Each structure stands twice: as C-alpha cells, then as structure tokens.
Amino acid sequence: MENQCLDLQLSTFIFILEKNKQLMMVLDYISDLSLPNFYIAAGSVFQTIWNYYDGNDLNCGIKDIDVIYYNPDDLSIDADLLYYEKIHSFVEKNHLPYLVDVSNEARMHLWKEKKEGVRVRPYRSSEDAISRWIATVHAVGITKSGNHLQVFAPYGLSDIFSRTIRPIKHEGNSKELYEKKANSWRQRFPNVHIVLW
C-alpha cells in the first residue's frame, strides 16, 4: 500500500511538472548540453506544484532556475560561467520568465567557506548536495534520462504536496538561514506549514 502511495505521488508530481512547458523547455536544452550529474533543483520544481494547486500560472513567484551539476575535475568558476551563458542565452532567446543560476556542487564547499565562513564536507555528488540542503521541500531535483523525466527527492514528496516546510539539520545549515528561507516562501505561498527549527 505504501509503495502504491509513493507511486501515485511520483506520477502526479511528474504529471504536474510536465505541464510547465517553459520549465520543460529549459530541462530539454540542459539535457542536450551533457552537464555531468545535472539537475534543475529546488524552487522552480516544488513551486510549480504549489502554483498548480493554487490555480496560478505555473511560474508565478518563481525567482530563478537553479541548475546544478557535479564535476570534480574542473572546479573553475569559468566552467559555471560558460554553462550559465549558454542557458541564459537560451532563456532570453525564447522569452522564458527565468533568471538562471548554475553551480558545480563539487566546488560548493569552497564557496561556502569563502562566502559564509562555514566549513562543510565536500559533496560527493549532486544527489549528496541536494540531500544536505536547508529544507525537505527544497531538497528535490529533476533531470532527464533519455526522454524520461527523473525525480530525485531523498525525503520523499509528501512535504511538497502538504506544503510542510521542514528543516534539514546538516552541517552548514543554520536556524537563521532556515527561517529566512521559510519566511520568503511563506510570503509568496501563504498556505504553508513551517516546522520550527
């Protein structure tokens, strides 16, 4: 019975995401770039679901598309910028309503230390990175395998469907950052339940 529930959640999740034709256009384009271990992750994914159930345009309130990938063999910012320019140009050319953020998760421990003064273990993959993000609704990514949409959601999909913002307490995550994110989501999507840190 539990597997049936999970299968239904996943099929519903994919059904809704595939209705966001603009997001799917970007996903298809990124897939053609052959970024290693890539995902579109976080806000643009779970907020598409919330917009669907609110009856909004599926991109309402989505600030940007977080594109992540994992390449330990090239930690240069130049590699990110190259991918950013390609994706940004595609988005602009097709008049899509997104800002783009591109990051190599193999470098993020260095970025966190430099920008936030926080030391964390290096991520081992994009999946490892997603699983250590700030909240369960945030810890979700989509990618393509052949022509099939694939979902990575290490904490399941129930919190997304129930709009439950729940903290993930890993190194590098803090109460302050969690509350800032949670309050930002509540301003755009008032019908959320925030689990305290």
C-alpha positions in Angstrom: 0.0 0.0 0.0 2.8 2.4 0.9 4.5 1.7 -2.5 1.2 2.5 -4.3 1.0 5.8 -2.4 4.6 6.7 -3.4 4.0 5.7 -7.0 0.9 7.9 -7.1 2.7 10.8 -5.6 5.5 10.4 -8.1 3.2 10.1 -11.1 1.2 13.1 -10.0 4.4 15.1 -9.4 5.7 14.3 -12.9 2.3 15.0 -14.5 2.2 18.5 -13.0 5.8 19.3 -13.8 5.3 18.3 -17.4 2.5 20.9 -17.7 5.1 23.6 -17.1 6.1 23.7 -20.7 8.6 26.5 -20.2 10.5 24.6 -17.4 10.5 21.5 -19.6 12.0 23.5 -22.5 14.9 24.5 -20.3 15.3 21.0 -18.9 15.4 19.6 -22.5 18.0 22.2 -23.5 20.2 21.5 -20.5 20.0 17.8 -21.2 21.5 18.4 -24.6 24.4 20.2 -23.0 25.5 17.0 -21.4 26.4 18.5 -18.0 27.6 15.8 -15.7 25.2 14.6 -13.0 22.9 17.6 -13.6 19.5 18.7 -12.1 17.1 21.5 -12.2 16.5 21.8 -8.5 14.8 23.5 -5.6 12.3 26.4 -6.0 11.3 26.1 -9.6 10.5 22.5 -9.1 8.4 22.5 -5.9 6.8 25.9 -6.5 5.4 24.6 -9.8 3.5 22.1 -7.8 2.2 24.7 -5.3 1.2 27.0 -8.2 -0.7 24.2 -9.9 -2.9 23.6 -6.8 -3.4 27.3 -6.2 -4.6 27.7 -9.8 -1.8 30.1 -10.6 0.4 30.4 -13.7 2.8 27.6 -13.1 5.8 30.0 -13.0 4.1 32.5 -10.6 6.6 33.7 -7.9 9.4 31.5 -9.2 12.5 33.7 -8.9 15.1 31.6 -10.8 16.1 28.2 -12.1 18.8 26.5 -10.0 20.9 24.3 -12.4 23.4 22.1 -10.5 25.9 19.6 -11.8 28.9 17.7 -10.4 32.3 17.8 -12.0 35.2 17.3 -9.6 37.7 17.5 -12.5 37.0 21.2 -13.2 36.3 23.4 -10.1 36.8 26.7 -12.0 34.2 29.4 -12.0 34.8 29.8 -15.7 33.1 26.4 -16.3 30.0 27.6 -14.5 30.0 30.9 -16.4 30.3 29.0 -19.7 27.2 26.9 -18.9 25.4 30.0 -17.5 25.9 32.0 -20.7 24.6 29.1 -22.8 21.5 28.6 -20.6 20.9 32.3 -20.1 21.1 32.9 -23.9 18.6 30.1 -24.5 16.2 31.5 -21.9 16.4 35.0 -23.3 16.1 33.9 -26.9 12.9 32.0 -26.0 11.5 34.8 -23.8 11.2 32.5 -20.8 10.5 34.1 -17.4 13.5 32.9 -15.6 16.8 34.1 -14.1 19.4 31.3 -14.2 21.8 30.2 -11.5 24.4 27.5 -12.4 26.7 25.8 -9.9 29.1 22.9 -9.8 28.3 21.2 -6.5 31.9 19.8 -6.4 33.0 23.4 -5.6 30.3 24.4 -3.2 32.2 23.6 0.0 34.9 26.1 -1.2 32.2 28.7 -1.9 30.6 28.2 1.5 33.8 28.7 3.3 34.7 31.8 1.3 31.3 33.5 1.4 29.8 32.3 4.6 32.9 31.3 6.6 31.4 27.8 7.1 33.4 24.6 6.6 31.5 21.7 5.3 32.4 18.3 3.9 32.7 18.4 0.1 29.7 17.0 -1.6 30.2 13.6 -3.3 27.6 14.1 -6.0 24.7 16.3 -6.9 22.4 13.9 -5.0 24.6 14.3 -1.9 24.3 18.1 -2.3 20.5 18.1 -2.6 20.1 15.8 0.4 22.0 18.4 2.5 20.1 21.5 1.5 18.1 23.6 4.0 14.5 22.1 3.9 12.8 19.0 2.7 10.7 20.8 0.1 13.9 22.4 -1.2 15.7 19.1 -1.5 14.3 18.0 -4.8 15.7 17.9 -8.3 14.6 16.8 -11.8 16.8 15.5 -14.6 16.4 13.6 -17.9 17.3 10.0 -18.7 16.8 9.6 -22.4 13.3 11.1 -22.9 12.2 10.4 -19.4 11.8 12.9 -16.6 13.6 11.6 -13.4 13.0 12.9 -9.9 15.4 12.9 -7.0 13.7 13.5 -3.7 15.6 12.0 -0.8 13.0 13.0 1.7 10.0 12.0 -0.4 7.3 14.2 -1.9 4.8 14.3 1.0 6.1 17.6 2.4 5.8 19.3 -1.0 2.2 18.1 -1.5 1.2 19.1 2.1 3.2 22.4 1.9 5.2 21.4 5.0 8.5 23.3 5.3 10.7 21.1 7.4 14.3 21.8 8.3 17.3 19.6 7.3 19.9 19.8 10.0 23.2 19.2 8.3 26.5 21.0 8.8 26.4 24.3 7.2 22.7 24.8 7.7 21.6 27.2 10.4 18.4 28.3 12.1 18.9 31.8 10.7 19.2 30.6 7.1 16.3 28.2 7.5 14.0 30.9 9.0 15.0 33.4 6.2 14.1 30.8 3.5 10.9 29.7 5.2 9.6 33.2 5.6 10.5 34.1 2.0 8.4 31.1 0.8 5.5 32.0 3.2 5.3 35.5 1.7 4.8 34.0 -1.8 2.8 31.0 -0.7 0.8 31.8 2.5 -0.8 28.4 3.0 2.3 26.7 4.2 3.1 24.9 7.5 6.5 25.7 8.9 8.1 23.2 11.2 10.2 25.1 13.7 14.0 24.6 13.7 
